[in-house]
Amino acid sequence: MAIDYQQRIDRLLRTITLIQGGRGWTPATLAAEMNCATRTIYRDLTHLKDAGIPISYDTRTKRYAIAGEFFMPPVQMTLEESLALAALCDHVAGREQIPFLRAAARAVNKIESLLPLELKKDLAERRDKVSIKTAAAMEPDGTADVYDRVQAALASRTLLRCKYDSAAAEREKRPRAKDGEFDLAPYALFFCVRAWYVIGRRNDRDDLRIMKLSRFTKATATDRPYPPPRSFTLEKHLGNAWRMMRGKDVEIELRFDAEFAETIADTRWHKTQDIQQHPDGSCTFTATVSGFEEIVWWILSMGPHCKVIRPKALADRVCDLAAATAAVYAT
C-alpha cells in the first residue's frame, strides 16, 4: 500500500514536470511515457486540478499546459550571467536610460531572490563596480500611453486610430485625411539610439512607415483586426540602413587619419563594414549602406579626420554641409 502511494506521488510529480516542460503532452503520450493506462493519467490530472494546480487543456492542439506563473523553476546562473543581468537592469532599465524598461529591473529583483546565498554575496560585492552609460534618450513623459497601446495592438493584432505630428509631412505638403487621422497596423516596436519607434502600415500611405512614439498626438485602440504581415522581419525591412532610414544601396569608401583610425577599427559600426589598415596608421572604411541621410551626419561628426573617397555624391553632400556649418561661424 505504501509502495502504491509512493508510486502515485512520483507519477504526479513527474506529470507536473513533463507538462511544465512545454513539449506538448497528450493523455496518450503521458501514459506511454509513464507506462500506465490512459485512464490513470486522466485520474491523476483530476487530482492535480483538485489540488489547485492550473492545468488546462487546449482543445485545438489537444495538449496540456500549466500556467507559466504558477511554478517558477530553480534559477541556475553563473556569477558572470548574474552580473551581466544585474548591470543591464540596474543601469539601463532601472534608471530608464531606455524608457519603459523599468519592469525589467523589478523582474531581476525577483530572480535574485531565488539565487543561492553564496552567489548573492558575490553579486553584491561586484555589481557596484560595473556601470553602463548609454546615449541620451527621449523623456518618457507623455509617451507611456502610446507605448502601452502599441504593445497591446501588437499582441491583439488590432488597428490603432492615430494622429501624428510629422514635420516632414508639413515640409512636403503631403495629402492627408481631412481630420488628419489614420488607421495604423503596427508590425514592430523598436528602440533606436535615442527613442522608441513603431513600424507599421497606414491606411493613407502605400508603404510601411517608421514613426517616433513621441510624435503621436493620438493613438486610440480599436477592435478592428488586421492580417498579420507576411514574412515581415525588422532586420529584413531595414536592410543596409545605417540605422533605420532606408534608401538605395550604395558602396561607400572613407579614409580616416591615424588619429582616428584605431577608434574606427575598434568598433562594429555597420554589419557590412570592412576596414583596411595602412602603414602610416590611417585606415580605409568600406561598407554598403542604404542611402546617405544618416551616415552623412556620422561622417560630419568625425570632422577633418574623415574624408569621403567615394561616391562623389556623398563627398559633395558632406562638403556642402561642412561649408554651411563653417558659414554659421564666419561672422
Backbone torsions as a table, in degrees:
resi	resn	phi	psi	omega
1	MET	NA	-43.9	179.0
2	ALA	-65.3	-36.4	179.1
3	ILE	-65.1	-43.8	178.6
4	ASP	-60.7	-40.1	-179.0
5	TYR	-64.6	-43.5	179.7
6	GLN	-65.2	-41.0	178.4
7	GLN	-62.3	-37.3	-179.7
8	ARG	-67.9	-42.7	177.6
9	ILE	-61.3	-45.5	179.2
10	ASP	-60.0	-41.0	-178.4
11	ARG	-67.9	-39.6	178.7
12	LEU	-63.8	-44.3	180.0
13	LEU	-65.2	-38.7	179.9
14	ARG	-69.4	-35.3	176.8
15	THR	-60.7	-44.2	177.9
16	ILE	-61.1	-45.7	-178.2
17	THR	-62.5	-43.1	-178.8
18	LEU	-66.1	-46.7	-178.3
19	ILE	-64.8	-41.6	-179.1
20	GLN	-68.1	-21.4	177.9
21	GLY	-65.2	-17.1	171.8
22	GLY	78.4	19.5	-178.3
23	ARG	-87.3	0.7	176.7
24	GLY	81.1	65.3	-177.2
25	TRP	-86.0	138.9	174.8
26	THR	-107.7	166.8	175.6
27	PRO	-55.4	-39.9	-178.0
28	ALA	-67.9	-44.1	-178.6
29	THR	-70.5	-32.7	175.6
30	LEU	-65.2	-43.3	179.5
31	ALA	-63.1	-42.4	179.4
32	ALA	-65.5	-40.3	-178.5
33	GLU	-63.8	-37.0	-175.7
34	MET	-103.9	7.2	173.9
35	ASN	55.6	52.6	177.8
36	CYS	-142.5	175.8	-179.1
37	ALA	-76.9	153.8	179.3
38	THR	-62.8	-35.9	179.5
39	ARG	-63.8	-29.1	176.3
40	THR	-66.6	-39.2	177.3
41	ILE	-62.8	-45.3	178.8
42	TYR	-59.5	-40.9	-179.9
43	ARG	-65.9	-42.8	179.3
44	ASP	-62.9	-41.8	-179.7
45	LEU	-63.9	-36.9	176.9
46	THR	-63.3	-43.5	178.6
47	HIS	-62.4	-40.4	179.8
48	LEU	-65.4	-41.1	177.4
49	LYS	-64.2	-40.9	178.4
50	ASP	-63.0	-27.4	179.4
51	ALA	-81.0	-1.0	176.9
52	GLY	96.2	5.8	178.8
53	ILE	-82.9	120.6	-172.4
54	PRO	-76.5	70.8	175.7
55	ILE	-84.9	127.7	179.7
56	SER	-120.9	158.6	-179.3
57	TYR	-121.9	122.7	178.8
58	ASP	-87.8	111.4	-176.4
59	THR	-68.5	-23.0	-180.0
60	ARG	-76.1	-49.1	-178.7
61	THR	-90.6	-12.2	-177.9
62	LYS	57.7	45.3	-178.5
63	ARG	-129.3	151.9	176.1
64	TYR	-95.4	153.8	177.2
65	ALA	-151.7	155.4	173.9
66	ILE	-117.7	132.9	179.7
67	ALA	-49.6	128.0	-173.0
68	GLY	-57.9	-28.7	-175.8
69	GLU	-85.9	-4.4	-175.2
70	PHE	-73.9	-46.6	176.3
71	PHE	-114.5	138.5	171.9
72	MET	-118.0	117.4	-176.8
73	PRO	-68.6	158.9	176.8
74	PRO	-57.2	142.4	-178.8
75	VAL	-94.2	116.5	178.5
76	GLN	-106.8	101.1	-177.0
77	MET	-131.6	147.8	174.9
78	THR	-84.0	167.5	178.2
79	LEU	-62.2	-40.5	-180.0
80	GLU	-63.5	-41.2	177.7
81	GLU	-65.0	-43.2	-179.7
82	SER	-64.1	-42.2	-179.0
83	LEU	-65.3	-42.4	179.7
84	ALA	-63.5	-43.7	-179.9
85	LEU	-65.4	-43.1	180.0
86	ALA	-64.5	-40.5	-179.7
87	ALA	-62.9	-45.5	179.7
88	LEU	-62.0	-44.0	-176.4
89	CYS	-75.8	-38.6	179.4
90	ASP	-66.8	-48.8	-168.7
91	HIS	-96.1	-28.1	-179.2
92	VAL	-99.3	-52.8	-178.0
93	ALA	-80.3	-49.5	-176.2
94	GLY	-60.4	-36.6	179.3
95	ARG	-94.9	5.2	177.6
96	GLU	51.9	42.0	169.9
97	GLN	-62.7	-31.7	165.4
98	ILE	-110.7	112.9	-174.9
99	PRO	-58.4	152.8	173.2
100	PHE	73.3	16.9	177.7
101	LEU	-110.6	13.8	-177.8
102	ARG	-60.5	-28.7	178.7
103	ALA	-59.7	-30.2	178.5
104	ALA	-65.0	-35.2	177.8
105	ALA	-66.4	-38.1	177.0
106	ARG	-67.2	-37.5	-179.5
107	ALA	-64.6	-40.6	-178.2
108	VAL	-68.2	-29.3	175.4
109	ASN	-63.1	-37.6	177.9
110	LYS	-68.2	-40.8	179.5
111	ILE	-64.5	-41.1	-179.1
112	GLU	-61.4	-32.1	-179.3
113	SER	-65.9	-17.8	-179.2
114	LEU	-98.8	-2.6	-178.8
115	LEU	-75.9	151.8	175.1
116	PRO	-59.1	150.1	-174.7
117	LEU	-57.3	-45.1	-178.1
118	GLU	-62.5	-38.5	178.8
119	LEU	-67.5	-37.4	176.5
120	LYS	-60.6	-42.5	-179.5
121	LYS	-64.0	-45.5	179.2
122	ASP	-62.8	-39.9	-179.7
123	LEU	-64.9	-42.5	-180.0
124	ALA	-61.4	-35.9	-178.5
125	GLU	-72.9	-29.3	-172.4
126	ARG	-102.7	-22.3	-171.2
127	ARG	-66.6	-32.0	-179.7
128	ASP	-73.9	-9.6	-179.6
129	LYS	-95.4	4.5	179.2
130	VAL	-120.9	134.8	179.4
131	SER	-140.4	150.0	177.5
132	ILE	-128.6	130.0	178.9
133	LYS	-124.9	116.5	179.8
134	THR	-99.5	174.6	175.6
135	ALA	-66.2	152.0	178.4
136	ALA	-57.1	138.7	-177.1
137	ALA	-121.6	170.1	-179.9
138	MET	-64.4	153.3	174.9
139	GLU	-74.8	137.4	-178.3
140	PRO	-75.3	-15.9	-177.4
141	ASP	-57.8	130.9	177.1
142	GLY	83.0	-3.4	-177.0
143	THR	-117.5	-14.7	-175.6
144	ALA	-57.8	-39.1	-178.6
145	ASP	-67.1	-35.5	177.6
146	VAL	-67.1	-44.1	178.0
147	TYR	-56.4	-48.7	-178.6
148	ASP	-63.0	-40.2	-177.8
149	ARG	-71.8	-35.6	175.6
150	VAL	-65.9	-42.7	177.0
151	GLN	-58.0	-45.8	-178.9
152	ALA	-65.3	-39.7	-179.9
153	ALA	-66.9	-36.5	176.6
154	LEU	-63.9	-39.6	-178.4
155	ALA	-70.0	-39.2	-175.6
156	SER	-94.8	-6.0	-177.2
157	ARG	55.0	48.5	177.8
158	THR	-120.8	151.0	-177.6
159	LEU	-70.6	153.7	170.2
160	LEU	-110.2	142.5	173.9
161	ARG	-98.4	119.1	-166.1
162	CYS	-130.3	160.2	163.6
163	LYS	-130.1	144.9	-173.8
164	TYR	-140.2	130.9	179.7
165	ASP	-92.0	97.6	-176.5
166	SER	-110.3	115.3	177.4
167	ALA	-64.5	-36.3	-180.0
168	ALA	-63.8	-39.1	179.8
169	ALA	-63.3	-38.1	178.4
170	GLU	-66.4	-42.7	-178.8
171	ARG	-64.6	-40.3	-175.5
172	GLU	-89.2	-5.1	179.7
173	LYS	51.3	50.7	179.7
174	ARG	-71.4	148.1	175.0
175	PRO	-69.1	145.5	178.7
176	ARG	-147.6	166.4	179.5
177	ALA	-61.3	154.1	-176.8
178	LYS	-56.5	-40.5	-178.3
179	ASP	-90.1	-0.1	179.0
180	GLY	75.8	3.9	-177.6
181	GLU	-96.7	156.0	179.0
182	PHE	-152.5	160.4	173.9
183	ASP	-91.5	136.3	178.9
184	LEU	-121.1	126.3	171.6
185	ALA	-100.5	101.4	-176.5
186	PRO	-74.1	136.3	179.8
187	TYR	-106.9	-32.2	-178.9
188	ALA	-161.2	151.4	176.2
189	LEU	-119.6	127.3	-177.1
190	PHE	-148.1	152.9	178.5
191	PHE	-104.1	130.9	-179.6
192	CYS	-132.1	107.7	174.9
193	VAL	63.2	-66.2	-172.6
194	ARG	-127.4	-11.2	-172.2
195	ALA	-151.6	162.5	175.0
196	TRP	-89.8	142.6	179.6
197	TYR	-133.1	154.3	170.7
198	VAL	-119.2	137.7	174.1
199	ILE	-112.1	134.7	-178.0
200	GLY	-171.9	-175.0	-177.6
201	ARG	-110.1	124.8	175.6
202	ARG	-93.2	146.3	-179.3
203	ASN	-74.7	-10.9	179.6
204	ASP	-106.6	12.5	178.4
205	ARG	-133.6	154.7	-176.4
206	ASP	-87.0	-25.8	-174.8
207	ASP	-120.5	171.5	177.8
208	LEU	-67.2	146.1	-178.4
209	ARG	-124.2	144.6	172.6
210	ILE	-107.1	123.2	-174.5
211	MET	-128.3	138.7	-178.9
212	LYS	-80.2	131.1	-175.6
213	LEU	-60.2	-35.7	-176.3
214	SER	-68.8	-11.6	-179.8
215	ARG	-94.7	-3.9	177.0
216	PHE	-75.2	129.1	174.5
217	THR	-101.2	-8.8	175.3
218	LYS	-158.1	136.9	173.9
219	ALA	-151.0	93.9	-174.2
220	THR	-107.9	133.1	179.3
221	ALA	-68.3	147.6	172.9
222	THR	-128.4	172.5	175.3
223	ASP	-105.8	17.5	-178.6
224	ARG	-91.6	118.8	-177.9
225	PRO	-77.3	160.4	172.3
226	TYR	-133.0	149.8	-177.5
227	PRO	-68.7	142.8	178.1
228	PRO	-62.7	141.4	-179.2
229	PRO	-65.9	136.4	-178.7
230	ARG	-81.4	124.9	174.5
231	SER	54.7	25.6	179.2
232	PHE	-81.6	133.0	166.8
233	THR	-136.9	147.2	-179.1
234	LEU	-61.9	-42.3	-178.9
235	GLU	-61.5	-42.4	179.8
236	LYS	-65.6	-40.5	-178.8
237	HIS	-66.6	-42.6	-178.0
238	LEU	-71.6	-26.8	177.1
239	GLY	57.6	-126.9	-178.9
240	ASN	-100.7	23.8	176.8
241	ALA	-56.1	144.0	177.8
242	TRP	-61.0	-41.6	172.3
243	ARG	-131.9	-67.9	-179.1
244	MET	-147.6	-6.2	179.3
245	MET	-90.7	121.6	-176.1
246	ARG	-91.8	151.8	175.4
247	GLY	-158.9	-157.7	178.9
248	LYS	-82.9	132.1	179.7
249	ASP	-62.2	135.7	-179.7
250	VAL	-145.9	142.8	176.7
251	GLU	-82.3	129.1	178.3
252	ILE	-118.9	152.7	175.7
253	GLU	-137.2	123.8	-178.8
254	LEU	-122.8	147.5	177.3
255	ARG	-116.8	124.0	178.3
256	PHE	-108.8	137.0	-179.8
257	ASP	-73.1	173.1	-174.2
258	ALA	-61.5	-28.8	-177.6
259	GLU	-66.8	-33.8	-177.2
260	PHE	-106.4	-10.4	-171.8
261	ALA	-59.0	-43.0	-177.7
262	GLU	-65.0	-41.1	177.9
263	THR	-61.7	-41.9	-179.9
264	ILE	-65.6	-43.4	-176.4
265	ALA	-69.5	-23.0	-177.4
266	ASP	-80.2	-7.5	-171.1
267	THR	-123.7	142.3	174.4
268	ARG	-90.5	94.3	-175.5
269	TRP	-81.5	-33.4	-176.0
270	HIS	-150.9	148.5	-174.5
271	LYS	-66.5	-20.3	-178.3
272	THR	-101.5	4.4	-171.0
273	GLN	-67.7	152.1	171.2
274	ASP	-140.2	135.1	-176.5
275	ILE	-124.9	130.0	177.7
276	GLN	-116.8	123.9	178.6
277	GLN	-83.5	147.5	179.8
278	HIS	-118.8	154.6	-176.9
279	PRO	-56.6	-28.7	-179.1
280	ASP	-82.1	4.5	179.0
281	GLY	95.1	-13.8	178.1
282	SER	-78.4	175.4	177.9
283	CYS	-146.5	156.8	175.1
284	THR	-110.9	128.2	-178.3
285	PHE	-110.2	122.5	175.9
286	THR	-123.5	149.6	179.8
287	ALA	-165.4	163.7	172.2
288	THR	-109.1	112.6	-176.5
289	VAL	-119.0	156.9	-177.2
290	SER	-96.1	87.7	179.1
291	GLY	85.1	170.4	-176.2
292	PHE	-102.3	-11.7	-166.5
293	GLU	-57.2	-33.4	-178.1
294	GLU	-99.2	-41.9	-174.4
295	ILE	-69.6	-24.6	-179.3
296	VAL	-61.1	-35.6	-179.4
297	TRP	-75.1	-31.8	175.5
298	TRP	-65.9	-41.8	178.1
299	ILE	-62.5	-44.9	179.8
300	LEU	-62.1	-31.3	-179.6
301	SER	-67.6	-17.1	178.8
302	MET	-85.5	-7.2	177.6
303	GLY	60.1	-141.4	-176.6
304	PRO	-76.3	1.0	-178.8
305	HIS	-83.0	-7.1	-178.2
306	CYS	-127.5	135.5	176.6
307	LYS	-128.1	132.0	177.0
308	VAL	-79.4	120.8	177.6
309	ILE	-87.9	-44.0	176.6
310	ARG	-158.0	153.8	0.1
311	PRO	-80.7	164.2	-177.4
312	LYS	-63.8	-35.0	-179.0
313	ALA	-60.4	-38.4	178.3
314	LEU	-70.7	-40.9	177.9
315	ALA	-61.0	-41.8	179.0
316	ASP	-64.9	-39.7	-179.8
317	ARG	-64.2	-45.0	178.8
318	VAL	-63.7	-41.8	179.9
319	CYS	-61.1	-45.2	-179.6
320	ASP	-63.1	-43.7	-179.0
321	LEU	-68.2	-39.1	178.6
322	ALA	-64.0	-39.8	178.8
323	ALA	-66.5	-39.5	178.7
324	ALA	-65.6	-36.7	177.5
325	THR	-66.6	-43.0	179.4
326	ALA	-63.6	-34.6	-179.2
327	ALA	-64.7	-29.3	177.6
328	VAL	-60.3	-32.6	-177.4
329	TYR	-98.0	0.8	-173.8
330	ALA	-64.9	-28.9	-178.4
331	THR	-103.3	NA	NA
